């Protein structure tokens, strides 16, 4: 809905972010260009953190950051998103094995590294690089 030349978000409508929104006070990115967001409360657009109460008023230049999405565009975006997810799920095993191949190559290159150290150095896990491989294996869930 247009009000005095600015876009006022309406509950139940969706909006496409046309310019990334960064908070002035702390630099947090709350909306990302190209993504779509719902309005679950009049005057608000749900942000990246899931905050439904992110209010937009006349001083916020809402139209600079968002464009309303008509239902046809929204349905197309939703279908594309679902298709992308389905495609990724269908390739899960294939890519799990590819991930293991990359890990195996790293093991061959650095045979003295502990398993958790390998994962940590590949940015795949938290800081547990000190854990010995035998302990990592013992902590694996049993099938």
N, CA, C and O of each residue as an XYZ file, in Angstrom:
572
protein
N       0.851     -1.166      0.000
C       0.000      0.000      0.000
C       0.898      1.229      0.000
O       1.864      1.293      0.760
N       0.589      2.194     -0.837
C       1.352      3.437     -0.901
C       0.705      4.463      0.028
O      -0.511      4.650     -0.012
N       1.490      5.120      0.850
C       1.012      6.175      1.738
C       1.916      7.373      1.579
O       3.077      7.332      1.985
N       1.401      8.450      0.990
C       2.175      9.687      0.843
C       3.536      9.440      0.193
O       4.527     10.047      0.597
N       3.597      8.568     -0.796
C       4.828      8.347     -1.539
C       5.789      7.366     -0.906
O       6.889      7.187     -1.427
N       5.430      6.721      0.193
C       6.324      5.706      0.741
C       5.577      4.387      0.870
O       4.351      4.357      0.980
N       6.322      3.322      0.855
C       5.765      1.981      0.917
C       5.524      1.601      2.372
O       6.459      1.579      3.172
N       4.286      1.305      2.713
C       3.965      0.851      4.068
C       3.673     -0.644      3.996
O       2.697     -1.052      3.365
N       4.500     -1.461      4.630
C       4.302     -2.914      4.575
C       2.935     -3.323      5.131
O       2.474     -2.809      6.150
N       2.307     -4.263      4.425
C       1.001     -4.772      4.827
C       1.102     -6.228      5.251
O       1.738     -7.039      4.578
N       0.473     -6.551      6.365
C       0.428     -7.922      6.867
C      -0.098     -8.851      5.773
O      -1.091     -8.556      5.108
N       0.602     -9.995      5.604
C       0.186    -10.983      4.620
C       0.837    -10.823      3.259
O       0.724    -11.715      2.418
N       1.510     -9.716      3.023
C       2.182     -9.467      1.743
C       3.663     -9.833      1.864
O       4.217     -9.932      2.959
N       4.281    -10.028      0.699
C       5.706    -10.344      0.644
C       6.432     -9.218     -0.084
O       5.867     -8.549     -0.950
N       7.713     -9.021      0.291
C       8.514     -7.942     -0.259
C       9.890     -8.463     -0.636
O      10.506     -9.238      0.096
N      10.358     -8.018     -1.799
C      11.700     -8.376     -2.243
C      12.643     -7.256     -1.843
O      12.379     -6.082     -2.105
N      13.742     -7.628     -1.205
C      14.746     -6.638     -0.826
C      15.533     -6.243     -2.081
O      16.123     -7.099     -2.740
N      15.539     -4.967     -2.404
C      16.234     -4.489     -3.606
C      17.554     -3.797     -3.263
O      18.318     -3.416     -4.150
N      17.806     -3.643     -1.965
C      19.073     -3.058     -1.507
C      19.308     -3.578     -0.088
O      18.449     -3.431      0.781
N      20.474     -4.187      0.143
C      20.798     -4.734      1.459
C      20.639     -3.659      2.532
O      21.024     -2.504      2.348
N      20.057     -4.078      3.662
C      19.808     -3.147      4.765
C      20.772     -3.452      5.905
O      20.792     -4.561      6.440
N      21.560     -2.461      6.264
C      22.509     -2.562      7.368
C      22.081     -1.582      8.451
O      21.822     -0.411      8.174
N      22.008     -2.066      9.680
C      21.606     -1.200     10.791
C      22.688     -0.146     11.034
O      23.881     -0.449     11.014
N      22.258      1.084     11.263
C      23.202      2.186     11.470
C      23.959      2.056     12.786
O      25.134      2.415     12.872
N      23.283      1.541     13.812
C      23.913      1.535     15.136
C      24.996      0.470     15.297
O      26.024      0.735     15.922
N      24.786     -0.744     14.742
C      25.776     -1.803     14.970
C      26.285     -2.472     13.697
O      27.115     -3.378     13.775
N      25.810     -2.049     12.533
C      26.291     -2.600     11.270
C      25.734     -3.967     10.916
O      26.150     -4.570      9.927
N      24.783     -4.469     11.724
C      24.198     -5.784     11.455
C      23.404     -5.740     10.145
O      22.642     -4.806      9.896
N      23.603     -6.779      9.308
C      22.831     -6.918      8.079
C      21.505     -7.577      8.450
O      21.488     -8.705      8.943
N      20.390     -6.874      8.214
C      19.090     -7.405      8.616
C      18.215     -7.828      7.442
O      17.261     -8.585      7.621
N      18.533     -7.344      6.236
C      17.850     -7.772      5.023
C      18.908     -7.863      3.926
O      19.818     -7.036      3.862
N      18.784     -8.868      3.068
C      19.795     -9.112      2.041
C      19.178     -8.921      0.662
O      18.120     -9.470      0.354
N      19.855     -8.137     -0.153
C      19.381     -7.859     -1.504
C      19.084     -9.160     -2.252
O      19.885    -10.094     -2.250
N      17.915     -9.195     -2.890
C      17.516    -10.357     -3.681
C      16.641    -11.349     -2.938
O      15.958    -12.159     -3.565
N      16.649    -11.300     -1.606
C      15.817    -12.214     -0.824
C      14.424    -11.636     -0.624
O      14.219    -10.425     -0.705
N      13.472    -12.521     -0.362
C      12.103    -12.087     -0.114
C      11.764    -12.258      1.359
O      12.247    -13.175      2.023
N      10.921    -11.355      1.856
C      10.555    -11.333      3.262
C       9.053    -11.080      3.400
O       8.479    -10.310      2.630
N       8.415    -11.731      4.385
C       6.992    -11.491      4.608
C       6.766    -10.319      5.557
O       7.641     -9.937      6.334
N       5.558     -9.763      5.464
C       5.086     -8.831      6.479
C       4.051     -9.598      7.280
O       2.990     -9.954      6.766
N       4.365     -9.848      8.534
C       3.455    -10.595      9.398
C       2.701     -9.671     10.346
O       1.789    -10.098     11.055
N       3.095     -8.393     10.349
C       2.449     -7.357     11.159
C       2.427     -6.094     10.306
O       3.435     -5.749      9.688
N       1.294     -5.402     10.263
C       1.220     -4.157      9.480
C       2.335     -3.204      9.887
O       2.586     -2.986     11.073
N       3.006     -2.636      8.870
C       4.085     -1.682      9.111
C       5.439     -2.331      9.345
O       6.441     -1.631      9.495
N       5.486     -3.669      9.378
C       6.723     -4.393      9.678
C       7.049     -5.392      8.571
O       6.155     -5.896      7.892
N       8.334     -5.670      8.399
C       8.794     -6.732      7.505
C       9.713     -7.621      8.327
O      10.686     -7.147      8.913
N       9.404     -8.908      8.369
C      10.199     -9.859      9.143
C      11.634     -9.853      8.617
O      11.858     -9.944      7.410
N      12.607     -9.744      9.529
C      14.000     -9.613      9.104
C      14.745    -10.951      9.129
O      14.146    -11.990      9.404
N      16.038    -10.923      8.846
C      16.881    -12.128      8.786
C      16.896    -12.905     10.094
O      17.034    -14.128     10.087
N      16.756    -12.211     11.211
C      16.750    -12.871     12.516
C      15.378    -13.436     12.873
O      15.210    -14.039     13.933
N      14.392    -13.240     11.984
C      13.044    -13.719     12.259
C      12.228    -12.762     13.110
O      11.148    -13.113     13.584
N      12.743    -11.550     13.306
C      12.021    -10.544     14.095
C      10.842    -10.027     13.270
O      11.028     -9.329     12.273
N       9.638    -10.375     13.697
C       8.412     -9.969     12.998
C       8.080     -8.503     13.245
O       7.302     -7.911     12.498
N       8.663     -7.915     14.282
C       8.340     -6.546     14.691
C       9.303     -5.497     14.159
O       9.390     -4.403     14.716
N      10.031     -5.812     13.089
C      10.964     -4.832     12.523
C      10.131     -3.779     11.780
O       9.694     -3.994     10.649
N       9.923     -2.641     12.445
C       9.006     -1.598     11.978
C       9.659     -0.679     10.950
O      10.827     -0.312     11.073
N       8.872     -0.316      9.931
C       9.301      0.623      8.909
C       8.313      1.790      8.902
O       7.114      1.596      8.702
N       8.820      2.990      9.120
C       7.918      4.145      9.093
C       8.293      5.088      7.961
O       9.181      4.790      7.162
N       7.617      6.221      7.896
C       7.781      7.176      6.793
C       9.221      7.687      6.662
O       9.640      8.058      5.566
N       9.969      7.711      7.745
C      11.344      8.221      7.701
C      12.360      7.189      7.220
O      13.541      7.508      7.082
N      11.922      5.963      6.966
C      12.858      4.865      6.664
C      13.107      4.626      5.186
O      13.917      3.764      4.847
N      12.447      5.353      4.288
C      12.624      5.138      2.851
C      12.437      3.672      2.472
O      13.266      3.100      1.764
N      11.359      3.072      2.938
C      11.099      1.654      2.704
C      11.200      1.298      1.221
O      11.727      0.242      0.869
N      10.694      2.179      0.353
C      10.679      1.886     -1.082
C      12.079      1.826     -1.686
O      12.254      1.283     -2.777
N      13.074      2.373     -0.999
C      14.462      2.284     -1.469
C      15.003      0.864     -1.269
O      15.880      0.412     -2.005
N      14.470      0.177     -0.268
C      14.984     -1.134      0.110
C      14.101     -2.308     -0.315
O      14.583     -3.436     -0.419
N      12.807     -2.054     -0.561
C      11.878     -3.151     -0.839
C      10.950     -2.845     -1.998
O      10.596     -1.695     -2.259
N      10.567     -3.917     -2.686
C       9.526     -3.830     -3.711
C       8.488     -4.898     -3.375
O       8.839     -6.037     -3.067
N       7.209     -4.526     -3.436
C       6.182     -5.535     -3.157
C       6.207     -6.619     -4.230
O       6.515     -6.354     -5.392
N       5.886     -7.820     -3.829
C       5.839     -8.945     -4.757
C       4.382     -9.329     -4.956
O       3.653     -9.556     -3.991
N       3.958     -9.400     -6.226
C       2.581     -9.842     -6.427
C       2.532    -11.361     -6.237
O       3.566    -12.028     -6.274
N       1.352    -11.891     -6.037
C       1.229    -13.304     -5.679
C       1.811    -14.227     -6.740
O       2.365    -15.274     -6.404
N       1.696    -13.860     -8.020
C       2.249    -14.701     -9.076
C       3.762    -14.788     -8.938
O       4.329    -15.878     -9.009
N       4.420    -13.649     -8.740
C       5.876    -13.641     -8.560
C       6.268    -14.426     -7.313
O       7.251    -15.166     -7.316
N       5.485    -14.254     -6.246
C       5.772    -14.967     -5.007
C       5.667    -16.476     -5.212
O       6.530    -17.229     -4.760
N       4.603    -16.918     -5.896
C       4.428    -18.355     -6.135
C       5.569    -18.903     -6.981
O       6.039    -20.014     -6.737
N       6.022    -18.137     -7.973
C       7.164    -18.553     -8.797
C       8.427    -18.670     -7.935
O       9.171    -19.645     -8.044
N       8.662    -17.677     -7.084
C       9.845    -17.692     -6.218
C       9.780    -18.872     -5.256
O      10.788    -19.532     -5.004
N       8.588    -19.134     -4.719
C       8.420    -20.250     -3.791
C       8.674    -21.581     -4.489
O       9.341    -22.453     -3.932
N       8.149    -21.749     -5.707
C       8.356    -22.985     -6.463
C       9.831    -23.166     -6.788
O      10.366    -24.265     -6.650
N      10.501    -22.081     -7.223
C      11.932    -22.175     -7.530
C      12.715    -22.572     -6.289
O      13.612    -23.411     -6.359
N      12.380    -21.974     -5.155
C      13.053    -22.302     -3.899
C      12.849    -23.777     -3.557
O      13.803    -24.457     -3.177
N      11.627    -24.278     -3.684
C      11.331    -25.686     -3.393
C      12.080    -26.592     -4.360
O      12.634    -27.612     -3.950
N      12.102    -26.223     -5.658
C      12.829    -27.017     -6.644
C      14.314    -27.057     -6.332
O      14.950    -28.102     -6.466
N      14.882    -25.908     -5.910
C      16.305    -25.859     -5.550
C      16.591    -26.781     -4.367
O      17.587    -27.505     -4.366
N      15.720    -26.753     -3.368
C      15.904    -27.611     -2.191
C      15.782    -29.074     -2.576
O      16.602    -29.894     -2.162
N      14.755    -29.417     -3.373
C      14.573    -30.806     -3.812
C      15.788    -31.292     -4.597
O      16.217    -32.436     -4.444
N      16.343    -30.411     -5.443
C      17.525    -30.771     -6.229
C      18.714    -31.059     -5.314
O      19.441    -32.031     -5.520
N      18.908    -30.218     -4.311
C      20.015    -30.426     -3.375
C      19.825    -31.720     -2.584
O      20.789    -32.451     -2.356
N      18.601    -32.007     -2.168
C      18.338    -33.243     -1.414
C      18.611    -34.459     -2.291
O      19.168    -35.450     -1.819
N      18.226    -34.391     -3.559
C      18.438    -35.533     -4.453
C      19.918    -35.807     -4.693
O      20.287    -36.920     -5.069
N      20.760    -34.812     -4.482
C      22.204    -34.968     -4.700
C      22.977    -35.148     -3.397
O      24.208    -35.116     -3.401
N      22.276    -35.333     -2.291
C      22.914    -35.374     -0.978
C      23.978    -36.459     -0.881
O      25.111    -36.172     -0.496
N      23.637    -37.703     -1.225
C      24.608    -38.802     -1.115
C      25.825    -38.534     -1.993
O      26.964    -38.695     -1.556
N      25.576    -38.126     -3.231
C      26.665    -37.833     -4.166
C      27.643    -36.820     -3.565
O      28.858    -37.007     -3.633
N      27.108    -35.755     -2.981
C      27.970    -34.706     -2.440
C      28.556    -35.068     -1.080
O      29.631    -34.584     -0.725
N      27.874    -35.902     -0.323
C      28.489    -36.419      0.908
C      29.748    -37.196      0.560
O      30.775    -37.049      1.223
N      29.672    -38.023     -0.481
C      30.845    -38.807     -0.897
C      31.947    -37.902     -1.443
O      33.130    -38.163     -1.226
N      31.564    -36.844     -2.148
C      32.563    -35.889     -2.638
C      33.255    -35.187     -1.468
O      34.464    -34.958     -1.503
N      32.480    -34.846     -0.431
C      33.073    -34.237      0.766
C      34.083    -35.185      1.394
O      35.176    -34.774      1.784
N      33.713    -36.449      1.490
C      34.635    -37.440      2.061
C      35.908    -37.568      1.221
O      36.994    -37.748      1.771
N      35.784    -37.476     -0.105
C      36.966    -37.529     -0.966
C      37.917    -36.367     -0.663
O      39.134    -36.552     -0.619
N      37.360    -35.173     -0.456
C      38.198    -34.004     -0.141
C      38.866    -34.203      1.223
O      40.046    -33.897      1.391
N      38.112    -34.713      2.188
C      38.692    -34.983      3.510
C      39.787    -36.037      3.390
O      40.841    -35.913      4.015
N      39.544    -37.071      2.592
C      40.552    -38.128      2.400
C      41.838    -37.541      1.792
O      42.939    -37.899      2.211
N      41.701    -36.657      0.823
C      42.876    -36.017      0.219
C      43.660    -35.226      1.267
O      44.891    -35.223      1.258
N      42.951    -34.565      2.157
C      43.599    -33.794      3.216
C      44.318    -34.727      4.184
O      45.417    -34.414      4.640
N      43.714    -35.860      4.501
C      44.355    -36.855      5.368
C      45.647    -37.350      4.730
O      46.663    -37.503      5.408
N      45.603    -37.598      3.425
C      46.809    -38.055      2.715
C      47.903    -36.974      2.748
O      49.086    -37.285      2.883
N      47.503    -35.737      2.625
C      48.463    -34.634      2.596
C      49.045    -34.356      3.987
O      50.214    -33.991      4.112
N      48.215    -34.533      5.041
C      48.634    -34.246      6.412
C      48.361    -35.459      7.302
O      47.455    -35.416      8.134
N      49.126    -36.533      7.142
C      48.837    -37.779      7.867
C      49.025    -37.675      9.389
O      48.502    -38.506     10.131
N      49.752    -36.683      9.848
C      49.988    -36.558     11.291
C      48.909    -35.749     12.011
O      48.894    -35.684     13.240
N      48.020    -35.142     11.256
C      46.959    -34.373     11.887
C      45.918    -35.305     12.498
O      45.626    -36.373     11.961
N      45.368    -34.879     13.630
C      44.239    -35.593     14.223
C      43.005    -35.336     13.359
O      42.951    -34.354     12.619
N      42.009    -36.234     13.459
C      40.823    -36.090     12.616
C      40.107    -34.765     12.868
O      39.746    -34.065     11.922
N      39.901    -34.419     14.142
C      39.227    -33.159     14.453
C      40.077    -31.963     14.025
O      39.545    -30.906     13.686
N      41.390    -32.135     14.044
C      42.294    -31.082     13.580
C      42.100    -30.869     12.075
O      42.114    -29.735     11.596
N      41.921    -31.949     11.349
C      41.662    -31.851      9.903
C      40.366    -31.079      9.670
O      40.330    -30.133      8.884
N      39.299    -31.492     10.364
C      38.002    -30.829     10.185
C      38.083    -29.355     10.583
O      37.526    -28.489      9.908
N      38.778    -29.081     11.680
C      38.928    -27.705     12.142
C      39.701    -26.864     11.113
O      39.288    -25.751     10.784
N      40.804    -27.389     10.618
C      41.627    -26.655      9.656
C      40.922    -26.475      8.317
O      41.285    -25.601      7.530
N      39.910    -27.307      8.062
C      39.104    -27.165      6.849
C      37.868    -26.295      7.124
O      36.996    -26.160      6.266
N      37.801    -25.709      8.320
C      36.663    -24.877      8.745
C      35.340    -25.639      8.719
O      34.303    -25.098      8.337
N      35.398    -26.912      9.135
C      34.199    -27.752      9.144
C      33.652    -28.015     10.540
O      32.580    -28.604     10.681
N      34.371    -27.589     11.572
C      33.876    -27.828     12.926
C      34.471    -26.802     13.882
O      35.313    -25.978     13.524
N      33.987    -26.897     15.112
C      34.465    -26.010     16.160
C      35.873    -26.424     16.609
O      36.431    -27.407     16.123
N      36.410    -25.679     17.509
C      37.775    -25.874     17.989
C      37.885    -27.105     18.902
O      37.806    -26.988     20.125
N      38.068    -28.291     18.289
C      38.342    -29.524     19.042
C      39.524    -30.244     18.397
O      39.626    -31.469     18.460
N      40.416    -29.471     17.776
C      41.527    -30.057     17.045
C      42.459    -30.878     17.922
O      43.192    -31.732     17.425
N      42.433    -30.620     19.237
C      43.295    -31.331     20.178
C      42.814    -32.757     20.433
O      43.575    -33.577     20.948
N      41.548    -33.074     20.079
C      40.987    -34.401     20.359
C      41.678    -35.447     19.500
O      41.768    -35.304     18.280
N      42.161    -36.487     20.137
C      42.840    -37.560     19.411
C      41.838    -38.331     18.554
O      40.671    -38.462     18.921
N      42.298    -38.838     17.419
C      41.425    -39.528     16.469
C      40.719    -40.726     17.094
O      39.552    -40.983     16.797
N      41.418    -41.460     17.957
C      40.801    -42.623     18.603
C      39.614    -42.180     19.459
O      38.607    -42.885     19.530
N      39.723    -41.018     20.109
C      38.620    -40.498     20.916
C      37.470    -40.009     20.032
O      36.301    -40.199     20.364
N      37.809    -39.382     18.912
C      36.780    -38.948     17.972
C      35.987    -40.153     17.488
O      34.758    -40.117     17.434
N      36.695    -41.218     17.140
C      36.029    -42.427     16.662
C      35.121    -43.007     17.747
O      33.999    -43.426     17.464
N      35.605    -43.029     18.977
C      34.792    -43.562     20.084
C      33.543    -42.719     20.304
O      32.521    -43.242     20.751
N      33.604    -41.431     20.000
C      32.460    -40.536     20.193
C      31.461    -40.523     19.027
O      30.397    -39.910     19.116
N      31.822    -41.211     17.934
C      30.888    -41.274     16.818
C      29.650    -42.060     17.224
O      29.748    -43.063     17.931
N      28.482    -41.601     16.775
C      27.264    -42.369     17.082
C      27.350    -43.765     16.455
O      27.826    -43.925     15.331
N      26.894    -44.742     17.181
C      26.913    -46.121     16.675
C      25.645    -46.371     15.873
O      24.546    -45.999     16.284
N      25.820    -47.012     14.717
C      24.660    -47.331     13.867
C      24.152    -48.717     14.150
O      23.183    -49.158     13.532
